[in-house]
Amino acid sequence: DVLFGRVNPSGRLPFSWPKQLADSPSQKLGTQDRDRVDYKEGLLVGYRYYDSKQVEPEFPFGFGLSYTTFEFENLKVTRQADGVHAVVTVKNTGDRDGLCTAQFYVRPLAASVFRPEHELKAFRKVPIKASASEQVEVVLGDDAFSFYDITTGAWKVDAGRYEIQAGASSRDLPAVAPIEIARPETRSK
């Protein structure tokens, strides 16, 4: 049914596919033999490695095929009592109905510690009719901006500037909006 176009595929890759084995983070960062494997990736696992180190994958995290195309535009973010609300307009620019997985990433612009280039923090899969548009909204709580601070043993949110990015994959994020997080917060877990 998919091959003959009776069903529009909507699956997404849950990992990045390297162009060559030498591009894999485990090849660059780890060592291994029959009895020992050293994992040195730290936070740079999967798309976080490829995107932070600017290594071009063959297929990025979140990549997928469809018989239609989608555009992301007009990302708006607002701080509300329950978190940061991010709303993006997704338009089906093709002539077939389809399912779109809108992905939302957070990018810290002035982190106090090393952080990946950006991190997936929310996604929503929505049906969109041919030539129609849908508003896709997610709420990003404090945990979307936090990191584990090893010096305090608690989760911390840096005050400062962040970008919210929305799109179809970790490498296709055309909708970007800034947000200022006013105060640092910590909480134990």
Helices and strands as residue ranges (DSSP letters): G 21-23, H 25-29, E 31-32, E 37-38, H 47-52, E 70-80, E 83-92, E 98-108, E 119-128, E 133-140, G 142-144, E 146-149, E 154-157, E 160-167, E 175-181, E 185-187
